[in-house]
């Protein structure tokens, strides 16, 4: 395989990975929310893994992990919708502008895009986001909010962004020494 072919292969593989993250992330989020709506709405919370994982249905009109979820349509809700749309529209531009940067950065943006797209579509269609996952560690630690897979993808993307920025700082410090 020539250098040109190897480079072309790596570019195609990289874009397949990025689009794969978006497609799988978005699809798994939408399917899981539909299942939660049909199986959990109006039902008592179900234990999936005793002492660790429960599923229950809730409608989140706020932000990730239930922040600003007061249940009332307000000016803040309108701002959140506009903010979500701006994020969903801007991320593909960032990916295009940063396409020659690290694959980790692009995967982080793809993960954030998948999560933002899923939650934004829910908000535009229903006026709320379906949350259904609840984690805890017996009675020792209890995450107070329910969340969904889109929230997981948003968080994973942010962690990847932080890991990438920390890696860059470490390399910069090491090269300065």
ZADO-1210 file (C-alpha; in nm, 4 decimals, padded with zeros to 6 digits):
<atoms>
<atom x="00.0000" y="00.0000" z="00.0000" code="UNK" pos="1"/>
<atom x="00.1454" y="00.3353" z="-00.1009" code="UNK" pos="2"/>
<atom x="00.1686" y="00.6339" z="00.1295" code="UNK" pos="3"/>
<atom x="-00.1079" y="00.8085" z="-00.0677" code="UNK" pos="4"/>
<atom x="-00.3412" y="00.5080" z="-00.0320" code="UNK" pos="5"/>
<atom x="-00.2596" y="00.4726" z="00.3381" code="UNK" pos="6"/>
<atom x="-00.3371" y="00.8410" z="00.3973" code="UNK" pos="7"/>
<atom x="-00.6651" y="00.8152" z="00.2047" code="UNK" pos="8"/>
<atom x="-00.7594" y="00.5045" z="00.4012" code="UNK" pos="9"/>
<atom x="-00.6886" y="00.6794" z="00.7337" code="UNK" pos="10"/>
<atom x="-00.8954" y="00.9833" z="00.6340" code="UNK" pos="11"/>
<atom x="-01.1903" y="00.7643" z="00.5309" code="UNK" pos="12"/>
<atom x="-01.1602" y="00.5513" z="00.8464" code="UNK" pos="13"/>
<atom x="-01.1485" y="00.8635" z="01.0618" code="UNK" pos="14"/>
<atom x="-01.4649" y="01.0103" z="00.9059" code="UNK" pos="15"/>
<atom x="-01.6417" y="00.6731" z="00.9338" code="UNK" pos="16"/>
<atom x="-01.5558" y="00.6701" z="01.3053" code="UNK" pos="17"/>
<atom x="-01.6872" y="01.0252" z="01.3526" code="UNK" pos="18"/>
<atom x="-02.0099" y="00.9635" z="01.1597" code="UNK" pos="19"/>
<atom x="-02.0468" y="00.6269" z="01.3356" code="UNK" pos="20"/>
<atom x="-02.0325" y="00.7950" z="01.6769" code="UNK" pos="21"/>
<atom x="-02.3003" y="01.0431" z="01.5711" code="UNK" pos="22"/>
<atom x="-02.5293" y="00.7842" z="01.4119" code="UNK" pos="23"/>
<atom x="-02.4982" y="00.5197" z="01.6851" code="UNK" pos="24"/>
<atom x="-02.5184" y="00.7807" z="01.9616" code="UNK" pos="25"/>
<atom x="-02.8221" y="00.9543" z="01.8185" code="UNK" pos="26"/>
<atom x="-03.0033" y="00.6313" z="01.7270" code="UNK" pos="27"/>
<atom x="-02.9405" y="00.4613" z="02.0625" code="UNK" pos="28"/>
<atom x="-03.0583" y="00.7741" z="02.2453" code="UNK" pos="29"/>
<atom x="-03.3795" y="00.8055" z="02.0439" code="UNK" pos="30"/>
<atom x="-03.4611" y="00.4331" z="02.0637" code="UNK" pos="31"/>
<atom x="-03.3957" y="00.4181" z="02.4387" code="UNK" pos="32"/>
<atom x="-03.6177" y="00.7231" z="02.4995" code="UNK" pos="33"/>
<atom x="-03.8989" y="00.5718" z="02.2930" code="UNK" pos="34"/>
<atom x="-03.8724" y="00.2473" z="02.4905" code="UNK" pos="35"/>
<atom x="-03.8725" y="00.4467" z="02.8165" code="UNK" pos="36"/>
<atom x="-04.1858" y="00.6342" z="02.7075" code="UNK" pos="37"/>
<atom x="-04.3710" y="00.3189" z="02.6127" code="UNK" pos="38"/>
<atom x="-04.2557" y="00.0961" z="02.9006" code="UNK" pos="39"/>
<atom x="-04.1943" y="00.3291" z="03.1975" code="UNK" pos="40"/>
<atom x="-04.4481" y="00.6123" z="03.1760" code="UNK" pos="41"/>
<atom x="-04.6928" y="00.5857" z="03.4652" code="UNK" pos="42"/>
<atom x="-04.5113" y="00.2860" z="03.6117" code="UNK" pos="43"/>
<atom x="-04.3241" y="00.2570" z="03.9408" code="UNK" pos="44"/>
<atom x="-03.9431" y="00.2731" z="03.9032" code="UNK" pos="45"/>
<atom x="-03.7871" y="-00.0607" z="03.8132" code="UNK" pos="46"/>
<atom x="-03.4685" y="-00.1989" z="03.9628" code="UNK" pos="47"/>
<atom x="-03.2264" y="-00.3140" z="03.6935" code="UNK" pos="48"/>
<atom x="-02.9157" y="-00.3770" z="03.9053" code="UNK" pos="49"/>
<atom x="-03.0017" y="-00.3892" z="04.2783" code="UNK" pos="50"/>
<atom x="-02.8235" y="-00.1187" z="04.4738" code="UNK" pos="51"/>
<atom x="-02.6880" y="00.0509" z="04.1615" code="UNK" pos="52"/>
<atom x="-02.9219" y="00.1086" z="03.8669" code="UNK" pos="53"/>
<atom x="-03.2930" y="00.1852" z="03.8418" code="UNK" pos="54"/>
<atom x="-03.5058" y="00.3062" z="03.5521" code="UNK" pos="55"/>
<atom x="-03.7987" y="00.5419" z="03.5858" code="UNK" pos="56"/>
<atom x="-03.9769" y="00.7886" z="03.3592" code="UNK" pos="57"/>
<atom x="-03.9536" y="01.1644" z="03.3939" code="UNK" pos="58"/>
<atom x="-03.9992" y="01.4626" z="03.1635" code="UNK" pos="59"/>
<atom x="-03.7117" y="01.7061" z="03.1949" code="UNK" pos="60"/>
<atom x="-03.7894" y="02.0590" z="03.0767" code="UNK" pos="61"/>
<atom x="-03.4545" y="02.1928" z="03.1974" code="UNK" pos="62"/>
<atom x="-03.0954" y="02.1156" z="03.1065" code="UNK" pos="63"/>
<atom x="-02.8671" y="01.8170" z="03.1411" code="UNK" pos="64"/>
<atom x="-02.9212" y="01.6190" z="03.4643" code="UNK" pos="65"/>
<atom x="-03.2378" y="01.8168" z="03.5446" code="UNK" pos="66"/>
<atom x="-03.0738" y="02.1557" z="03.5984" code="UNK" pos="67"/>
<atom x="-03.3356" y="02.4366" z="03.5713" code="UNK" pos="68"/>
<atom x="-03.6173" y="02.1811" z="03.5604" code="UNK" pos="69"/>
<atom x="-03.8955" y="02.3707" z="03.7338" code="UNK" pos="70"/>
<atom x="-04.1674" y="02.2408" z="03.5011" code="UNK" pos="71"/>
<atom x="-04.2891" y="02.5852" z="03.3910" code="UNK" pos="72"/>
<atom x="-04.2672" y="02.7270" z="03.0389" code="UNK" pos="73"/>
<atom x="-04.0681" y="03.0459" z="03.0751" code="UNK" pos="74"/>
<atom x="-03.8228" y="03.2829" z="02.9158" code="UNK" pos="75"/>
<atom x="-03.5435" y="03.0528" z="03.0380" code="UNK" pos="76"/>
<atom x="-03.7013" y="02.7592" z="02.8486" code="UNK" pos="77"/>
<atom x="-03.7020" y="02.9645" z="02.5294" code="UNK" pos="78"/>
<atom x="-03.3382" y="03.0595" z="02.5840" code="UNK" pos="79"/>
<atom x="-03.2490" y="02.6933" z="02.6426" code="UNK" pos="80"/>
<atom x="-03.4175" y="02.5926" z="02.3160" code="UNK" pos="81"/>
<atom x="-03.2274" y="02.8622" z="02.1262" code="UNK" pos="82"/>
<atom x="-02.9035" y="02.7583" z="02.2985" code="UNK" pos="83"/>
<atom x="-02.9561" y="02.3924" z="02.2051" code="UNK" pos="84"/>
<atom x="-03.0279" y="02.4807" z="01.8423" code="UNK" pos="85"/>
<atom x="-02.7151" y="02.6972" z="01.8271" code="UNK" pos="86"/>
<atom x="-02.5052" y="02.4103" z="01.9642" code="UNK" pos="87"/>
<atom x="-02.6492" y="02.1590" z="01.7173" code="UNK" pos="88"/>
<atom x="-02.5973" y="02.3955" z="01.4243" code="UNK" pos="89"/>
<atom x="-02.2470" y="02.5070" z="01.5244" code="UNK" pos="90"/>
<atom x="-02.0795" y="02.1722" z="01.6009" code="UNK" pos="91"/>
<atom x="-02.0637" y="02.0518" z="01.2367" code="UNK" pos="92"/>
<atom x="-01.8908" y="02.3808" z="01.1501" code="UNK" pos="93"/>
<atom x="-01.6388" y="02.3239" z="01.4300" code="UNK" pos="94"/>
<atom x="-01.5760" y="01.9697" z="01.3081" code="UNK" pos="95"/>
<atom x="-01.5176" y="02.0947" z="00.9545" code="UNK" pos="96"/>
<atom x="-01.2911" y="02.3779" z="01.0711" code="UNK" pos="97"/>
<atom x="-01.0932" y="02.1438" z="01.2982" code="UNK" pos="98"/>
<atom x="-01.0921" y="01.8451" z="01.0614" code="UNK" pos="99"/>
<atom x="-00.7110" y="01.8287" z="01.0513" code="UNK" pos="100"/>
<atom x="-00.6817" y="01.8207" z="01.4299" code="UNK" pos="101"/>
<atom x="-00.6651" y="01.5122" z="01.6483" code="UNK" pos="102"/>
<atom x="-00.9118" y="01.2295" z="01.6064" code="UNK" pos="103"/>
<atom x="-00.9837" y="01.2470" z="01.9797" code="UNK" pos="104"/>
<atom x="-01.1009" y="01.6074" z="01.9463" code="UNK" pos="105"/>
<atom x="-01.3283" y="01.5182" z="01.6549" code="UNK" pos="106"/>
<atom x="-01.4672" y="01.2150" z="01.8409" code="UNK" pos="107"/>
<atom x="-01.5381" y="01.4382" z="02.1409" code="UNK" pos="108"/>
<atom x="-01.7274" y="01.6832" z="01.9197" code="UNK" pos="109"/>
<atom x="-01.9135" y="01.3957" z="01.7518" code="UNK" pos="110"/>
<atom x="-02.0211" y="01.2614" z="02.0913" code="UNK" pos="111"/>
<atom x="-02.1367" y="01.6068" z="02.2038" code="UNK" pos="112"/>
<atom x="-02.3213" y="01.6502" z="01.8741" code="UNK" pos="113"/>
<atom x="-02.5016" y="01.3145" z="01.9112" code="UNK" pos="114"/>
<atom x="-02.6163" y="01.4042" z="02.2626" code="UNK" pos="115"/>
<atom x="-02.7123" y="01.7615" z="02.1759" code="UNK" pos="116"/>
<atom x="-02.9016" y="01.6456" z="01.8675" code="UNK" pos="117"/>
<atom x="-03.1010" y="01.3855" z="02.0630" code="UNK" pos="118"/>
<atom x="-03.1978" y="01.6203" z="02.3441" code="UNK" pos="119"/>
<atom x="-03.2666" y="01.9132" z="02.1089" code="UNK" pos="120"/>
<atom x="-03.4944" y="01.7050" z="01.8889" code="UNK" pos="121"/>
<atom x="-03.6861" y="01.5878" z="02.1974" code="UNK" pos="122"/>
<atom x="-03.7251" y="01.9445" z="02.3203" code="UNK" pos="123"/>
<atom x="-03.8485" y="02.0682" z="01.9843" code="UNK" pos="124"/>
<atom x="-04.0897" y="01.7755" z="01.9357" code="UNK" pos="125"/>
<atom x="-04.2266" y="01.7344" z="02.2878" code="UNK" pos="126"/>
<atom x="-04.1237" y="02.0443" z="02.4823" code="UNK" pos="127"/>
<atom x="-03.9245" y="01.8200" z="02.7188" code="UNK" pos="128"/>
<atom x="-03.6532" y="01.5551" z="02.7229" code="UNK" pos="129"/>
<atom x="-03.7258" y="01.2020" z="02.8424" code="UNK" pos="130"/>
<atom x="-03.4940" y="01.1003" z="03.1271" code="UNK" pos="131"/>
<atom x="-03.5030" y="00.7488" z="03.2684" code="UNK" pos="132"/>
<atom x="-03.1675" y="00.6319" z="03.4092" code="UNK" pos="133"/>
<atom x="-03.0983" y="00.6585" z="03.7830" code="UNK" pos="134"/>
<atom x="-02.7701" y="00.5457" z="03.9375" code="UNK" pos="135"/>
<atom x="-02.6821" y="00.5098" z="04.3037" code="UNK" pos="136"/>
<atom x="-02.4577" y="00.3071" z="04.5287" code="UNK" pos="137"/>
<atom x="-02.6989" y="00.1484" z="04.7741" code="UNK" pos="138"/>
<atom x="-02.7635" y="00.4223" z="05.0323" code="UNK" pos="139"/>
<atom x="-02.4046" y="00.5484" z="05.0342" code="UNK" pos="140"/>
<atom x="-02.4265" y="00.7672" z="04.7247" code="UNK" pos="141"/>
<atom x="-02.7372" y="00.8589" z="04.5302" code="UNK" pos="142"/>
<atom x="-02.7203" y="01.0608" z="04.2097" code="UNK" pos="143"/>
<atom x="-03.0194" y="01.2915" z="04.2607" code="UNK" pos="144"/>
<atom x="-03.1134" y="01.3247" z="03.8934" code="UNK" pos="145"/>
<atom x="-03.2414" y="01.0969" z="03.6232" code="UNK" pos="146"/>
<atom x="-03.0674" y="01.1206" z="03.2883" code="UNK" pos="147"/>
<atom x="-03.0639" y="00.9641" z="02.9417" code="UNK" pos="148"/>
<atom x="-02.8084" y="00.8374" z="02.6905" code="UNK" pos="149"/>
<atom x="-02.7781" y="01.1812" z="02.5267" code="UNK" pos="150"/>
<atom x="-02.6584" y="01.3168" z="02.8620" code="UNK" pos="151"/>
<atom x="-02.4018" y="01.0361" z="02.8762" code="UNK" pos="152"/>
<atom x="-02.2750" y="01.1256" z="02.5256" code="UNK" pos="153"/>
<atom x="-02.2567" y="01.4952" z="02.6187" code="UNK" pos="154"/>
<atom x="-02.0582" y="01.4133" z="02.9313" code="UNK" pos="155"/>
<atom x="-01.8306" y="01.1669" z="02.7494" code="UNK" pos="156"/>
<atom x="-01.7565" y="01.4283" z="02.4824" code="UNK" pos="157"/>
<atom x="-01.6712" y="01.6890" z="02.7453" code="UNK" pos="158"/>
<atom x="-01.4430" y="01.4443" z="02.9263" code="UNK" pos="159"/>
<atom x="-01.2656" y="01.3668" z="02.5968" code="UNK" pos="160"/>
<atom x="-01.2232" y="01.7392" z="02.5330" code="UNK" pos="161"/>
<atom x="-01.0707" y="01.7845" z="02.8782" code="UNK" pos="162"/>
<atom x="-00.8452" y="01.4824" z="02.8336" code="UNK" pos="163"/>
<atom x="-00.7255" y="01.6204" z="02.5021" code="UNK" pos="164"/>
<atom x="-00.6558" y="01.9640" z="02.6472" code="UNK" pos="165"/>
<atom x="-00.4718" y="01.8130" z="02.9460" code="UNK" pos="166"/>
<atom x="-00.2654" y="01.5950" z="02.7115" code="UNK" pos="167"/>
<atom x="-00.1684" y="01.9051" z="02.5149" code="UNK" pos="168"/>
<atom x="-00.0706" y="02.0876" z="02.8371" code="UNK" pos="169"/>
<atom x="00.1442" y="01.7914" z="02.9474" code="UNK" pos="170"/>
<atom x="00.3204" y="01.7779" z="02.6099" code="UNK" pos="171"/>
<atom x="00.3772" y="02.1552" z="02.6185" code="UNK" pos="172"/>
<atom x="00.5206" y="02.1412" z="02.9719" code="UNK" pos="173"/>
<atom x="00.7440" y="01.8450" z="02.8872" code="UNK" pos="174"/>
<atom x="00.8772" y="02.0143" z="02.5734" code="UNK" pos="175"/>
<atom x="00.9495" y="02.3312" z="02.7737" code="UNK" pos="176"/>
<atom x="01.1657" y="02.1412" z="03.0240" code="UNK" pos="177"/>
</atoms>
